[in-house]
Amino acid sequence: MNKPISLALLAVGIVLIIWGASASDSVGSSFSRLFRGSPTDRTIWLLLGGIVAAVAGLAGLLRSPKS
């Protein structure tokens, strides 16, 4: 994986994690937790997508280049 792609994945992952954390504090997510016991599906997908993208980007940055 190229370094620019890895950096972009890491940046997108961080943004999605922040967006997901913000969505978990929303009114809709609060009502969902009240009635269903879990946050909204959107919040979960944002957090999971952000974690996957951030880990993939970090792995691409930490991987040693092939000779």
N, C-alpha and C positions, 0 to 999 in steps of 0.2 A: 504494500500500500504506500502511496506517495505521501510525503510529509504534508503538503497542502490539503490533501483529502483528509488525512488524520486530524489535522488542526480544525478543519471545518466540521468534522464529525464530533470532535470534542466540544467545540463551541456550540453547535446545535444541541448536543446532549445537555450541556449546562443550562442553556436557555429553556429547554423543555422541562428540566427538573425544577427550575425556578418557577416556570409557568404552572406546572402541576402542583407545586407547593402552594402557590397563590390560589389556584382553583380549589384546593382542599379547604381553604378558609372562607370560601364563598358561601352565600346564603343557600344556594341550591344544594351544595354538598352538605351543609349543616342539616337541612331538611331530610336529605337522603340518609344521613347517619341516624337521624332521629327515628325515621320510619322503617328503614331497612337494616340499619346497623352497620352499614358500610358506605364509604364515599361514592360519588358518582362514577360511572364507567369512564367518562372523559378524564377525570382526575387520575384514575388508575392507569389508563393508557398513556397519558402524558408522562407520568412518572416512570413507567416501565420503558417507554420509548426513549426517554432521556437517559436512563441508566444504561440501556443497551448501546445507544449511540456514544455516550461518554466512554464506556469501557472499550468499545471498538476503536475509538479515536486514540485513547490512551495506549492501547495495545499496539496500534500502528506506529505511534511515536516512540515507544520504548523498544520495539523490535529492532534488532541490529540489521543493517542492510546486507544483502547478499553480495559476495565478492564476485 
